[in-house]
Each structure stands twice: as C-alpha cells, then as structure tokens.
Amino acid sequence: MQIFKTLMVLCLSLQLSIAAQTKELSAFEQWRLKKQQAFTQFKDERDQAFIEQMQTRWTQYKTNPGIRRDTKPKPSEIPIAPDDSDKELDGIVVQLDKPEPAVVTPIVIPPEKPLITRPEPVGSAVSFDFFGDDMTLVVPKNFQVKLRNTINDKSITQAWAQLAVSDYEGVLDQLHEEMTDYQLKDWAKIQLIFQFVNAMPRSNSNERIVMSWFLLSRFGLDIRVAHSKSTVFLLLPIEQEVYEVAFLTEQGQKYYIFNMNGGVKKVDRLSSYRGEFDQKARLVNVEFEALNWKQPRLKSRTLAFEWNNDQYKLTTDYAAQDVLYYRTYPLLGLESYFDATYRFDYNNTILIQLHQLVNGRSEIEALNIILRFVQTSFQYETDEKQFGQENYLLPTEMLHYRASDCEDRSILFAWLVKQLFGYEVIGIKYPGHVTTGVAIKGTLVGDIVEFQSRKYLIADPTYINANMGMAMKSYRDQRPERI
C-alpha cells in the first residue's frame, strides 16, 4: 500500500505544480504540461488494483525440474532392409490434386478491436531484428524501468508502477500493428516482444523481463513473473505439455519458467504473486505456425534419392528465418509435431516435384517413393550426437541441419503423405524408436497396427530401403503406443 500512496502523492504534487504554472504558458506549453500530467496517472484502472494486489500476495513457491522426454537411447546406427523395390507393385492407381505454390505474401487483417486514435509517438527510435526482418519502434523516453541491484517483491511491484505511468500506449499500438501484419499467434508475439526489449538501450536482463511481462500482460496473456535473490524470471502458463523446462504450479496450472534465453531447466525456490493482471487473461498456446517474412532470406538445398534404379534430385529453397524462429520453441510432446500445420520448403517446391513423381502410380508404389525419399535423402544421426540432447526437428529444420533421427523423419513423412494423399497418418512410438502408420485405401499387406478398430500399414521412414508394410524386426513383437 505504501508504494501506491507514494505514487499518488507524487502525482498530486505534480498536478498542483502544473496547475499553478498553466495560466502564464503558451498553448503549446500548456499542452506539453498536460501531457506530462497524464504521464503521472495510471492509464488503466486495472493497474491500481493489480499493484495493491501484488503488495500483499507474494509467496514462496517450490519449483519442479523439467519433465524428461523418452530417455531410452536411440540406435546409433539403423538397419538396412533388402532392396526389393523392383518387384511388381499391385494396387489402386492414385490421382492426386496438384499442390499449389505456397502463398507467402503477408495478409493484413483488421484488429479484433478498433484502436484508440492517438498522436504519432514521440521518442527515440529503437531498431531490432525480428528473425531477419528489420523493425523500428518509436519509444518514449519515460518507457523504462530501473531495478538496480535490489530484486525483491517491492522493487518488482515498483517497476510495474513505473511502466504503468509511462506513455506505453504508443509502444503497444506499434507492436499491435506488427502483430497484425504478420498475423502472429501467441509464441510469435512473445518472441516479437523479446526481440524488442532486448534492443532497449541501458537495460539489463532483469529489466527486460519486467518490460516483457508488462507488455505481454496487455495482450491478453496470463504472463507472470517470479524472482530469486538476484534474478527475475518470466512465468508462462502454456497449454501444451512442455519438456525440459522447470515449472511451478498455481491452482493446478503449470507455469513454466523462462528467461530471455529460453526455458530454464532447473531453479531454486522462487517468489511470485497470486492472482492475475487481467481476469480474462488466457493460457499461452505454442502450436507451431509458419510466418510470412517481409524480407525472406532463402537458402537452397538439393535432396537426392534412388527409386527402382532411377536417380532423382529435388532442389528447393527454405527460409533461414523459419529455422531461427522454430529454434526458439520449447520442447513439446511429439503429438504437437505430428498435428501441426507448418511449412516444409518456402514455396511448396518439394510437394510439387514429388507430386510429379508419384501421381498416376499404384498407391503402394507412390507411398514407397515418398518413403524412400525420406529414408535416404537425409543423413541419420541421433540428437544426442548432433545437439547434445533430445531435439525434435520440424520439416523445415531438416533442410537446414546436417542430419535427423527417427522422430524427425516420421514427422516429415506424415506431413508429406497428408499433404499429397490426404490420408490419415499416425505416429507410432516404441521404446527408443518412432515410426508411422498409414490408413491406405487398398489392401493391407505386411506389418500393420490397429488402434480403435482401424488398421494402419506400417511405414518406417528410418528403416533404410524398407517398403510399406515392413517394420524393423526388433520391434515387431512389441506393443506400441499411438502418439
């Protein structure tokens, strides 16, 4: 309560001083002083209630270490099946719709609510890099926060109050405009604000976390902060299950602990507050999305494979920004990767070339060609060897990194079959191995799995030279899980 009273006394003193001087000032000076007066007042009635709440509701939380994903080691080398691709392949002939080039021009959509018309922002230009796209925001001089070296409940509450009386509305408007142009969803919004506050001059990591917390709270997300004796952390209530990131729990909801470099794997007890800035605030959805870059920085990749003694080369471009952006995502469960909508290459070039190869062939041969493409166009290597830890790759990332493992290949194969054939594809998980099953239209011949009375033909994108219906021998007798 003392913080709020102090701020109110300061506001009242400044207002009286301004009123005494106003009679002798020019019209412009009167406008300027009134503007200064407005800066000393809370712009949102929620701030007053929130500050009073924070003054009394801080508490100590026990944190939990990040949840580990499948810890069973992957095979360092993968078996090679006998190449019997030259055998006659019977079955129905597939006639596929030709994929269209991807639409990469950003579509500007109107904001959900009309913004209040305000004067052009006045302040200093802050330029920053949004994964390769250049951005500049005009930031008022008083949009800043100073925590110094004291990190405690009181100093963080004061920091929020400092921002609450600043001219933050212009910053919000500019961020909202960029979010609208790019059609950003939750995770991209968080990254945009991270990139912006990282460019703020004369600010340290703790102050950047506080600024991120303040801004994100005003975009409808239930973002919170916590602190240790020396460090401030951002708390994100993510809808999806997140792995390898520490968390604390409030009323049954996990709040994952982040700093400006990403998820924190382990941290001691933290102090945080109970309650939220906005009672309508929602959880953070981190589903994958493909962004349309204003300045795409394209890189080329050629993929080669063999089918039925014929050599094929597929050349495509991918956006370097996609790789940088996807690298920021926390580690999610495999179901998020199998169910996601994203981009492989930048203009659907791979889909168009594969369509030309498989259209009009028998169903099984067409699927085998896609399978062989995924099996042999990419080098195999475990995540532990390549990254030092488990790290699922999205299809675009497979074009960038030198190698991939079973999860990555299964995600890509499932995505290609869904895009080209429109078939249902499921992820299948064994201890230490991931593969796929396809609900084909023709006769099921070979190894199959059954889930909920529907049968799927095994398609293993990691088992080199294996065709549809061929599972690795070491997994044939094991009971898998559906992802």
N, C-alpha and C positions, 0 to 999 in steps of 0.2 A: 504493500500500500504506500510505503514511503516513496518509492520510485515514481509512482503516479502523481502523488501530491507535489513532489519536487518539480515534475514536468509542468503541472498545472500552474504552479507559482511562476515559473519562468515564462509560460505562455501569457499569463495575465500581466506581468510586469512589462513584457514587450508590447502588448496591445495598448497599455496605458501610455507608454512612451511614444508609440506611433501616433496615437490619437492627439497627443499634445503638439506634435510637430506638423500634423497634416494641414492645418489652416494656412501655413506660410509656404507651402510647397507647390511646385508646378504640377500640372495634371499628370505628366509622365512620372514624376517622383512620387505622387500620391498612389499611382497605380503600382509602382515598384514596391512601395512600403506595404501596401495592402497584400501584395503577393508574398512579401516576407512574413506578414502576419499569418497568412494562410499556411505557410510552411510550418509554423509552430503549432498548428492544430492537427489533431488526428483526422485523416481523410476518410476513415472508415470506422463506423461505430463499433465494429467487431474488435478493433484494436484495443479499445479501452477495457472491454470485458476480458479479452484474452490476456492482457497484461496483468490485470487483477487476479485472474485465474492462475497464471504462472507464478505469481508471488507466493502462493500458498500451497501449490500442488506438485512441487518437485519431490521425487522419491528415488531411492536407490533400486536398481534392477540388477538381477543376476542374469548374465548373458549366457548364451549357449553357443558352442562351436558350430561351424558349418556342417551340414549333413554331407556325408560322403556318398558318392555315387558307386556304381558297381566296382568293387575293389578287386575282383578276380582278374588276374593279369591276362591280357590278350596274347594270342600266339605271336611269337617274334617272327615266324615265317608261316606262310599259308600254303596249304597243299594245292597241287595242280591236278585237275581231273583229266582223264584221257580225252583228247580232242576227237569227238565223233560228230563234228558239225556238218560233215559231208554226207551224212545219212539222209535219206529221203524224209521230208517232214510233211506229214499229212495234216489236215485240219481245215477250218474255215478260212476264207480269204478276208483280210481286213481292208476296209476302205475308210481311211481316216480323213477328217477335216484338216485342211492345211492350216498350220499355225500362222498367225499374223505377226508382223513385226511389232515389237512392244511399243506402246505409246510412252514416250519419255519426256514430253513437254509438260511442265507443271500446269495443273489446272487450278485456277484461283477460285475458291469458293467463298461465299459471303460468311461473315462471322455469325455464330449462333445468336448473339445478341448485338444490337447496334451499339457501337462505342460512343461515349460522350465526346462531342466535338470539343477539342482543346487547341490552344495555340500551338504553333510549332515548338518543339522542345528547344530549350536554350541550355547550352552547356558545352562540354568538351567531347570531341569525337573519340570513341573507343572502337578500334578496329580489331577484328579477330577472325580466325579461320574456322569455318564450320565444315570440317572434314574435306577441305579443299575448296569450298566455296567461300569467297571473301564477303564479310559483312562488316558494317559500321553502324553503331548506335550513338546517338547523342545523349550524353549522360549529364544530368545537372550536378553542380558542384557539391550540393548537400546530400547526394545519394552516396553515402559512405558510412562505414561503421568502424569504430576503433575498439578493439578488445584489449589491446596492450598485452601484458603478460599474465593478467589475472583471469582465470577461467573458472567461473562458478555460476550457481543459479542466478545470482543477482546480476552479474555482468552480462550474461546472455539475455536476460529479460530487458536490461537497459539497452542492449544492442538492437533488439526488436523495436523498442520505443524510438530510438534514433532514426531508424528507417521509416517508421510509421509517420513521422512528422516531416519527412523529406518529400521532395517533389518526384515521387516514384511513379506517378501515373503515366508520365510520358515514356518512361522505360517500359512499362507494361504494354502500352499501346504499340511501341515498336516491336517488341517481342511477339505480341499477338499477330501483328502483320506478317512477320516472317513465318510464324507457325501456320498461318492461313495459306500463305503462298506455297509452302512445302507440303501442306496437308499433314502435319505432324501428329502422330499419336503420342502416347504417354512417354515412352522411353526416349524418343527423339526430342520431345520437349525438354526432358531432363538434361539431355546432352547439349541442347542448344544453350540452356541457361548455364550449364557448367562451363562451356566454351566462353561464354560472355564474361562470367565473373572471373574466370582465370585471366582474362585480359585486363581486368580492372587494375589501374596503377596503385602503387603504395598500399597493397593489401596482402595479408598473409593467408595461409590455408584455412585457419580457423574463421577469419572474417569472411572468406569466400563461401564457406559452408553456411554461415549465418545469412549471407545475402541470397544464396540459393534457396534456403529454407523459406525466407520471407517471400521471394518471388513465386516459387512453386506453390506455396500455400494459396496464393491468389489466383491460381489456375485450376482450382477445384480439387487438388490432390491432398490427401491426408498425410502430408510430409511433416515429420517432427525432427527434433534434434536431441542429442544426448551428449554428455561430456564426461571425460575423466578429469584428472587434476590439471592436465595440460593440453588436451585435445578435444575439439568439437567434432561430432560425427553426425551424419545425416541418417535418419531412420525412414526406410521405405516399406510400406505395407503392400507387398507385391502379391497379386492374385495367384500367380503360378508358384509351384514349388521351386525354390532356388537352392542350389547345392554349393558347398564350399564357401558359404558366406555366413558369418556369425549373426545371431539374431537375439532379440529379447521379445518377450511375449506380454501383451497387454490385453486383458479381457478376451483371451483366446486367439488373438490375432498376432501373427509373427511380424515383427518389424525388423527388416534386415539392415545391417549396419554397413554404411558406406562412407568413404572419404572421397577426395577429389580424384583419387587414382583408381577407384573401383571398390569392389566388395572387400570387406575386412574379414579375414579368416578366423581370427581369434582376438579377443579383447577382454580386459578385466571388467569388473562391475562398473556400471555407468549410472549417472544421474540423469533422469529425464522427467518430464512433467506429464500429468494425466490430463486428458481432455484434448480437444482439437480447436483450431482457429475457426473453422467453418463446420457447423454441424452437418452440412450437406456434402462435406468432402468425401471423396471416394478412394478406393484402393487403386494402386498403380498396376496397369495392365502392360506387361512387357512382351506381348506377342510380337513376332517378327514382322517387319514391314520393309518394303523396298521404296527408297526415296528417289524422287526425280531431281537430279542435281542441275543447278543452273549452269555450272561450268564442269561438265563431266570430263574426268581425266581418264581416258581409256587406255588399257593395256591389251596387247594381243597375246593369244595362246593358241597353239596348234596341238590337237589331240589326234593320235594315230592308233588304229587297231586293225585287226585282220579278221575276216569272216569268209569261210568257205574258199580259202586260198586267195582271196582278193584283199588288197590293201586299201584302206580308207584314211583320209586325212580331213579333219574338220577344223576349220580356223574360225576364231571368234574374238570378240573384244569383251572385256569386263571393266567395270568402273573401279578404280583404285579406292574411291570414296566408300563404295559398298564394303570393302574389306576393312577399312578403318572404322566404319560405323559398327559393323557386326562384331568387331573385336571388343567393343565396349559392353556388350551384353553380359549379364551374369550367366552362370552355367544353369541351364534349365533341364527339366526331365526330357527324355527322348520323345515323349508324346508331343511336346511343343514343336520339335523339329519336324516330325512326320506330318503334323496337322497344319503347318504354317503355309502362308502364301508369301512367296518371295520371288526374286529374280535369279536366274542362273547366269546367263550372259546378258549383256546390256540391251540387245535388240532382238532377242529370241532367235539368233542366228543358228545356234545348235539345234533347236527344235525344228527349224525349217529344213536343215540339212538331214537330220535323222528321219524326218517325215519322207523326204525324197527316197531314202534308202529302204524304208520298211513298207510304205504304202503299196497295197496290192499283193503282198506276200501272204503266205499262210500265217495264221495267228501265232503259232508256236515259233515259227522261224522269225517273224517280226520281233517278238519278245526276246528271242535268243540274241538277235543282233543288238538290241538295246542292252541286254545283259553283258554281252561280250565287250561292248563299248565301255561300260562302267568298270568291268573287271580288269581290262588290260590297257586302258588309256592313262591310268594313274598309277604311280608308284605306291607300293604298300609300305607303311611304317607305323608302328604303334605311337600313340600320343605321348607315352612316357618317353620314348626316344626322341621324338620331334619337338615336343613342347615341355617336357619335364613333368607333365600332369595330364589328367583326362581333359580332353578339349574337343567337343563335337564341332564339326565343320558344316556350315551351310554350303549349298552347291556353288555359289559364287566364290566362297573361300577356297574350294577345291581347285579352282582355276588359278589361284594365287600361290598357295603353298606347294611345296615340292612333293608332298606325299599325303596319304589318307589311310584310314583304317576301316574296319567293318561297319561301324555306325555311320560314318560319313558316306560310304558307298551305298549303303542301304537307303539313306535319306535321299541321295541323288536319284537312285534307280526308281524309288517310289514316286518321286516328283515327276520324272520323265514319263513314266507309264500313265500317271494320272493326267498329265498334260496332253500326251499324244493319243492315248486309247480311251481315256475316261473311265478306266477300270478302277475298282476298289483294290487298294493295296494296303496291307497291314505290316507293321513292324513285328518281328518275332525275336524274342530275347531268350538266349540260353546263357548259362553261367560263363562269362568271358567271351560271348560272341553274340552278334546281332545280324539277322538276315531278314528277308521279306517273304510274304506270301501274296499271290495274285489270284483274284477271283476271275478266272478266264471264262470265256463263253463256250469253248469247245470241250472235248472230253479230257478229263483229268487223268494223265498218265504219269506215274512216277511218285515221288515223295510228296505227301500232302499233309496239311494240318487242318484241324477243324475247330472252329470257335463258334459257339452259339448256333449250332446246326448248319453252319455254312462252311464249305470246304475251299481251301486255298492251295494252289500249287506252289511248292517251294521255289523261290528264285534267289540264289545266293550270289550277290554281287562281289563277294570276296573270294569265292572258290574258283580259282582261275580255270577257264575253259569249261566249267560246268554249265550245262544247259538247263532249261526249265525242267523242274521236277527232280533235280539232283541235289541232295543235301550232303554235307560233309558226313562221312561215316561215323566220326566220333560223336556226333550229335543226334543221330537217327533214333536212338533208343531213349533219349532224354525228353522229358516233358517241358515244353517251352512255355513262356508267358507271352501274352499279347501286349504289345506296347500301346 
